[in-house]
Amino acid sequence: MDATLTFTVTNEDTAIAVGSGSLPVLGSPRLLAWCEAATCAAIDPTLPAGSTSVGTRVELEHQAASAVGQQVEVTASSTYVDGRLHRFTVAARNVGGKLVATGEITRLVVDAERFLSRL
């Protein structure tokens, strides 16, 4: 299971806009959301009807800044599966190859209706 998504940094994605800093560069919370989107894109085609996945663990190292207007390519690759538990490595690069972030995201497959009924 692999997926790659490409995003363009906008003013709404900056640290200022998402409340994680005072600079007009890609904010870590938005970068994390993009990484999670890539894991969803990787796992979703494999899920049975009525199922979804939920994030349960995140480790992300944001290593380089990305300016407004830059494209960022985010890749998620499955590294471990044990029943309902799926672990992915994620990497983000500015288009051009500069490493922006690396990490690991764990997702758990759940029955969507059952999961929501327990809230």
C-alpha positions in Angstrom: 0.0 0.0 0.0 1.6 3.2 -1.2 0.2 6.7 -2.1 1.7 10.0 -3.2 -0.1 13.3 -3.0 1.1 16.7 -4.1 0.0 19.9 -2.4 0.8 23.6 -3.0 1.4 25.7 0.1 -1.1 28.5 0.4 -1.5 31.3 2.9 -4.1 29.2 4.7 -1.4 26.5 5.2 1.1 28.7 7.0 2.2 28.5 10.6 0.5 31.9 11.1 -2.8 30.7 9.8 -2.9 27.4 11.7 -1.7 28.9 15.0 1.6 27.1 15.2 4.0 29.9 14.8 4.6 33.4 13.5 6.2 32.8 10.1 4.5 32.6 6.7 5.8 29.1 6.0 4.1 25.7 5.9 2.8 25.0 9.4 3.5 21.6 11.0 -0.2 20.9 11.7 -1.0 21.3 8.0 2.0 19.1 7.1 0.8 16.4 9.5 -2.7 16.6 7.9 -1.2 16.1 4.5 0.8 13.1 5.7 -2.4 11.6 7.2 -4.2 12.2 3.9 -1.5 10.2 2.1 -1.9 7.3 4.5 -5.7 7.4 4.0 -5.1 7.4 0.2 -2.9 4.4 0.6 -5.2 2.3 2.8 -8.7 3.4 1.7 -8.8 1.2 -1.5 -8.1 -1.9 0.6 -10.9 -1.4 3.1 -14.0 -3.5 3.2 -17.4 -1.8 2.8 -18.5 0.0 6.0 -14.9 0.2 7.3 -12.6 3.2 7.7 -9.3 3.8 9.4 -8.5 6.1 12.3 -5.1 7.5 13.2 -3.8 6.2 16.5 -0.1 7.2 16.6 2.0 9.9 14.9 5.7 10.6 14.8 6.7 13.4 12.5 10.0 15.3 12.2 9.5 18.6 10.3 13.0 19.2 9.0 12.8 22.1 6.5 10.6 25.1 5.7 8.4 25.4 2.7 7.4 28.8 1.4 3.9 29.9 0.1 3.7 28.8 -3.5 6.0 25.8 -3.1 4.7 22.3 -4.0 5.2 19.5 -1.5 5.0 15.9 -2.4 3.9 13.5 0.4 4.4 9.8 0.2 3.0 7.1 2.5 4.3 3.5 2.3 3.0 0.6 4.3 5.7 -1.0 6.4 3.8 -3.2 8.8 0.3 -4.8 9.0 -1.0 -6.9 11.9 -4.7 -7.5 11.5 -6.5 -4.2 11.8 -3.3 -2.3 12.6 -1.4 -0.6 9.7 1.9 1.3 10.1 3.1 3.7 7.4 6.3 5.6 6.9 5.8 9.0 5.5 8.1 11.5 3.7 7.5 14.9 2.4 9.7 16.6 -0.2 9.6 20.0 -1.9 9.2 19.4 -5.6 12.8 19.4 -6.6 13.7 16.9 -4.0 14.5 18.7 -0.7 13.4 16.6 2.2 10.8 18.5 4.3 9.7 15.8 6.8 9.9 12.1 7.7 7.8 10.1 10.1 5.6 7.2 10.9 1.8 7.1 11.2 -0.2 4.2 12.6 -3.8 3.6 11.6 -6.4 1.2 12.9 -9.2 -0.3 10.7 -12.6 0.1 12.3 -16.2 -0.4 11.4 -17.4 3.2 10.9 -20.9 2.7 12.3 -19.8 0.8 15.4 -17.0 3.3 16.0 -19.4 6.3 15.9 -22.1 4.6 18.0 -19.6 4.4 20.9 -19.0 8.1 21.1 
